């Protein structure tokens, strides 16, 4: 008899959410995944990109599927905070800004077409500087501001909340690292790097960028793990006051490579307050575990840090002279542009992965869909079954 009914492999944002939703419906749930390493530079195992303090959250989106995933997740934030006792959401609002040309124009026009109920405030280019004085935007940029149910989440705290509730509901949290998964006649076996073997009736793999970097799936999914660089501006008391009312911000551009996202001031575990900026221009693939570990040990790409620093100061001149540090994370980009939520060639092994660099805010709903897949055996079109269908190599 298997040890568990369901095992979720990967205790990041999607996996922890799946474990919470599963354990609310049934017993026999285990969540397997390591805790955040105490020393990032020395750690030789898997990482997670949720090891951070801020991710943008908003319902305004140029894709109706991603918009729906976000809205469903955001609607549950307050309940999850109350049940777990962990606060992870800050309603700072979210500002989109752009000149209406090329990619930026297409994105905004699509997003506005299904933004009912979001209360989007359109701010013309002649007024955007007065409305958001911390910015020095190009003269032709308009603003689109979502004040309610938008801002930023703390991904570390969100995962902490999901895990706490899952355990409270009876799930077992196993702080080990899955190395191999096999479907056998007596159940699905999950072997860990620590030497243990756990069995379940069904397993869902939510290993993010590391999904293809171990023997976890019968066949790899068609997904690229790409390294991304982030720059952090350390703010003193005076700078914190200057940026105090800043919303989460996405500066759109005619080309995808020129888009940047900016997080308002957030206090980090070292006690310092940072303003964070990142972009979408990096495309380098990480193919192996060794490459991924090396990337997470790094502070990103120096040339990208230079680009982000110049871009940030051009948009927010008050940042000039602030100390700048940098970091690295990984984006999991799928062939479809949507998460993969479906069964593999084994009817007992499913996959739940592919954040496409925009999933943190939507991770609770993505995890819920993973739970639906295991409990019901399939997704329906109400839950975007066709969009979420995995593509295998």
C-alpha positions in Angstrom: 0.0 0.0 0.0 1.5 3.4 -0.9 2.6 5.8 1.8 0.4 8.6 0.5 -2.5 9.2 -1.8 -0.9 12.2 -3.4 2.6 13.5 -3.4 3.4 17.1 -4.6 7.1 17.4 -5.6 8.3 20.9 -5.3 7.5 23.2 -2.3 7.6 26.5 -4.2 4.7 28.8 -5.0 2.8 26.4 -7.3 3.5 23.2 -5.3 2.7 24.6 -1.9 -0.6 25.9 -3.3 -1.4 22.6 -4.8 -0.7 20.9 -1.5 -3.0 23.3 0.4 -5.9 22.8 -2.0 -5.4 19.0 -2.1 -5.3 18.7 1.7 -8.5 20.8 2.0 -10.3 17.9 0.2 -8.6 14.7 1.2 -6.1 13.1 3.5 -2.9 11.4 2.5 -1.1 14.4 1.0 2.6 14.9 1.1 4.6 17.9 -0.1 8.3 17.2 -0.8 10.8 20.0 -1.3 13.8 21.5 0.5 13.7 24.7 2.6 15.6 27.8 1.5 19.3 27.3 1.9 21.0 29.3 4.7 24.0 30.1 2.5 23.0 30.6 -1.2 26.6 30.8 -2.4 27.6 27.4 -0.8 24.4 25.5 -1.6 24.9 22.7 -4.2 21.2 21.6 -4.6 18.1 23.0 -6.2 16.9 26.6 -5.7 13.6 28.4 -6.1 13.0 31.8 -7.5 10.5 32.6 -4.6 13.5 33.3 -2.4 12.7 37.0 -2.5 10.6 39.7 -0.8 8.5 41.2 -3.6 6.6 40.2 -6.7 4.1 42.4 -8.6 0.5 41.4 -8.4 -2.4 42.9 -10.5 -5.4 41.8 -12.5 -4.7 44.1 -15.5 -3.2 41.8 -18.2 -3.0 41.6 -21.9 -3.9 37.9 -22.0 -7.4 36.9 -20.8 -6.2 33.5 -19.3 -3.5 35.1 -17.2 -5.9 37.8 -16.2 -8.4 35.2 -15.0 -5.7 33.2 -13.1 -4.6 36.4 -11.3 -8.1 37.5 -10.4 -9.0 34.1 -9.0 -5.8 34.1 -6.9 -6.1 37.6 -5.7 -9.7 37.0 -4.5 -8.3 34.4 -2.1 -5.4 36.4 -0.6 -7.3 37.8 2.4 -8.7 34.4 3.3 -5.3 32.7 3.1 -3.7 35.5 5.2 -6.4 35.1 7.8 -6.2 31.3 7.9 -2.4 31.2 8.1 -1.8 34.2 10.2 0.9 35.2 7.6 0.6 38.6 5.8 2.0 38.5 2.3 0.0 41.1 0.3 0.6 44.8 0.1 -2.0 46.9 -1.7 0.3 49.5 -3.2 -1.5 49.6 -6.6 0.0 48.8 -9.9 0.9 51.3 -12.7 1.3 50.4 -16.3 2.9 53.0 -18.5 3.7 53.2 -22.2 3.4 55.3 -25.4 0.7 53.2 -27.1 3.0 52.0 -29.9 4.0 48.5 -31.0 3.9 45.8 -28.3 3.0 48.3 -25.6 -0.1 49.6 -27.5 -1.3 46.1 -28.3 -0.9 44.9 -24.7 -2.8 47.9 -23.3 -5.7 47.7 -25.8 -6.2 44.0 -25.1 -5.9 44.4 -21.4 -8.5 47.2 -21.4 -10.9 45.1 -23.4 -11.4 42.7 -20.4 -10.6 44.9 -17.5 -14.2 45.3 -16.2 -14.4 45.5 -12.5 -10.7 46.4 -12.0 -11.3 50.1 -11.7 -8.5 51.1 -14.0 -7.7 54.8 -13.9 -6.3 56.1 -17.2 -3.8 59.0 -16.7 -2.9 61.0 -19.8 0.7 61.8 -20.5 0.1 65.4 -19.6 -0.9 64.4 -16.1 1.1 61.2 -15.3 4.0 63.1 -13.9 1.9 65.0 -11.4 0.0 61.8 -10.4 3.2 59.8 -9.9 5.9 62.4 -9.1 8.6 59.8 -8.2 8.9 59.1 -11.9 10.4 61.0 -14.8 8.6 59.2 -17.7 9.0 59.9 -21.4 6.8 62.8 -22.4 4.5 60.6 -24.6 3.8 57.9 -21.9 0.3 57.5 -20.6 -0.5 55.6 -17.4 -3.0 52.9 -16.5 -3.4 52.6 -12.8 -5.0 49.7 -10.8 -5.4 50.9 -7.3 -7.4 48.1 -5.6 -6.4 44.5 -5.2 -3.0 45.2 -6.8 0.5 46.0 -5.6 3.0 43.3 -4.5 3.2 40.0 -2.6 6.0 38.6 -0.6 6.7 35.2 -2.3 8.6 33.8 0.7 5.7 34.7 3.0 3.1 33.4 0.5 4.8 30.0 0.4 5.1 30.0 4.2 1.3 30.7 4.4 0.5 27.9 1.9 2.7 25.4 3.7 1.3 26.3 7.1 -2.3 25.8 6.1 -1.5 22.6 4.2 0.2 21.1 7.3 -2.7 22.3 9.5 -5.1 20.5 7.2 -3.1 17.2 7.6 -0.5 17.4 4.8 3.0 16.1 5.6 5.8 18.5 4.7 9.0 16.6 3.8 12.1 18.8 3.6 14.0 16.7 1.1 14.9 16.9 -2.6 13.3 14.6 -5.2 15.9 13.0 -7.5 13.9 10.3 -9.3 10.3 9.4 -9.9 9.1 6.0 -11.2 5.7 4.5 -11.8 5.7 1.0 -10.5 3.1 -1.7 -10.0 2.8 -0.8 -6.3 2.6 2.9 -6.8 4.6 5.9 -7.9 8.1 6.0 -6.2 9.8 9.2 -5.3 13.4 8.8 -4.5 15.2 11.7 -2.8 18.7 12.9 -2.7 18.7 12.2 1.0 18.2 8.4 0.3 14.6 8.0 1.2 11.8 6.5 -1.0 8.2 7.6 -0.7 5.3 6.1 -2.6 1.9 7.5 -3.7 -1.0 6.6 -5.9 -0.4 9.8 -7.9 2.4 12.4 -8.0 2.4 15.9 -9.4 5.8 17.5 -10.2 6.0 21.3 -9.5 9.7 21.7 -9.7 9.8 25.0 -11.7 13.0 25.5 -13.7 14.5 22.3 -12.3 11.6 20.1 -13.8 13.8 18.8 -16.6 17.1 18.7 -14.6 16.5 15.4 -12.8 14.7 12.1 -13.5 11.3 13.4 -12.5 9.2 13.0 -15.6 8.9 10.1 -18.1 9.6 12.6 -20.9 10.9 16.2 -20.5 8.5 19.1 -21.0 9.1 21.6 -23.8 10.2 24.4 -21.5 13.2 26.7 -21.3 14.8 27.6 -18.0 16.2 31.1 -18.5 18.4 33.1 -16.2 17.2 36.6 -15.3 19.1 39.4 -13.5 17.6 41.8 -11.0 19.1 45.1 -9.7 18.5 46.5 -6.2 18.9 50.1 -5.1 19.5 50.6 -1.4 17.4 53.5 -0.1 18.3 55.6 2.9 15.6 57.3 5.0 15.4 60.3 2.7 15.0 58.1 -0.4 12.5 55.9 1.3 10.4 59.0 2.0 10.7 60.1 -1.6 9.4 56.7 -3.0 7.0 56.0 -0.1 3.8 56.2 -2.2 5.2 54.5 -5.3 3.1 51.7 -6.9 4.4 48.5 -8.4 5.2 49.6 -12.0 5.6 48.0 -15.4 7.1 50.3 -18.1 6.0 48.9 -21.4 7.9 49.4 -24.6 7.6 48.8 -28.3 9.9 45.8 -28.0 9.7 43.0 -25.4 13.4 43.3 -24.6 13.0 46.9 -23.4 10.2 46.2 -20.9 11.1 46.7 -17.3 9.2 46.1 -14.0 9.8 48.0 -10.8 9.0 47.1 -7.2 8.5 49.9 -4.7 10.6 50.1 -1.5 10.6 46.8 0.5 12.5 45.9 3.6 14.7 42.8 3.1 15.9 40.3 5.7 19.2 42.2 6.1 17.2 45.1 7.5 17.8 47.3 4.5 15.2 48.8 2.2 15.6 48.2 -1.5 13.8 49.3 -4.7 14.1 46.5 -7.3 14.1 46.6 -11.1 14.2 43.8 -13.6 13.6 43.2 -17.3 12.9 40.6 -20.0 15.8 40.9 -22.4 17.9 37.9 -21.2 17.3 34.7 -23.1 20.1 32.4 -22.1 19.0 28.8 -21.4 20.1 26.7 -18.4 20.2 23.1 -19.5 21.7 21.3 -16.5 21.5 21.3 -12.7 25.1 22.4 -12.6 24.4 25.4 -14.9 21.4 26.3 -12.8 23.3 26.1 -9.5 26.1 28.2 -11.0 23.6 30.8 -12.1 21.9 31.0 -8.7 25.4 31.4 -7.1 26.0 34.4 -9.3 24.8 38.0 -9.0 23.4 38.0 -12.6 24.9 39.3 -15.8 27.1 42.5 -15.3 26.0 44.0 -18.6 22.3 43.5 -17.6 23.0 45.2 -14.2 24.4 48.2 -16.1 21.4 48.4 -18.4 18.9 48.1 -15.5 20.8 50.7 -13.5 20.8 53.2 -16.3 17.2 52.5 -17.0 16.2 52.9 -13.4 18.0 56.3 -13.0 16.5 57.6 -16.2 13.0 56.8 -15.0 13.6 57.7 -11.3 16.4 60.3 -11.2 16.4 60.3 -7.4 18.0 56.9 -7.4 21.3 58.4 -8.7 24.0 57.7 -6.2 22.2 54.9 -4.4 24.3 51.8 -3.7 23.4 49.1 -6.3 23.6 45.3 -5.8 22.2 42.6 -8.0 20.8 39.0 -7.9 19.7 36.2 -10.1 16.5 34.2 -10.6 15.1 31.7 -13.2 12.1 32.1 -15.5 10.5 28.9 -16.8 9.2 29.7 -20.3 6.8 27.1 -21.9 6.1 26.6 -25.6 2.5 27.7 -25.1 3.1 30.7 -22.9 0.9 29.2 -20.2 1.6 26.9 -17.3 1.7 23.1 -18.0 -0.9 21.4 -16.0 -1.6 17.8 -17.1 -0.6 14.2 -17.1 2.6 12.8 -18.6 2.8 9.6 -20.5 2.0 8.0 -17.2 -1.5 8.3 -15.9 -0.2 8.5 -12.4 2.5 11.2 -12.9 1.4 14.8 -13.7 3.2 18.0 -14.2 2.6 21.5 -12.8 5.1 24.0 -14.1 5.9 26.9 -16.3 5.5 30.3 -14.6 6.5 32.2 -17.7 7.9 35.0 -15.5 4.4 36.2 -14.5 3.0 33.5 -12.3 3.8 34.5 -8.7 0.6 36.5 -8.3 -1.4 33.7 -9.9 0.3 30.8 -8.2 -2.6 30.0 -5.8 -5.0 29.4 -8.7 -2.4 27.5 -10.7 -1.8 25.3 -7.7 -5.6 24.8 -7.3 -5.8 23.6 -10.9 -3.1 21.1 -10.2 -5.2 19.8 -7.3 -8.3 19.6 -9.5 -6.3 17.6 -12.1 -5.4 15.0 -9.5 -8.8 14.8 -7.7 -11.0 14.9 -10.9 -8.6 13.3 -13.3 -8.8 16.2 -15.8 -9.4 19.9 -16.2 -12.4 21.4 -17.9 -12.5 24.3 -20.2 -13.7 26.5 -17.3 -10.3 25.8 -16.0 -8.5 26.4 -19.3 -7.9 22.7 -20.0 -6.7 23.3 -23.6 -4.5 26.2 -22.7 -2.8 24.3 -19.9 -2.1 21.1 -21.9 1.6 20.2 -21.5 3.9 19.9 -24.5 6.6 17.3 -24.3 9.9 17.1 -26.0 
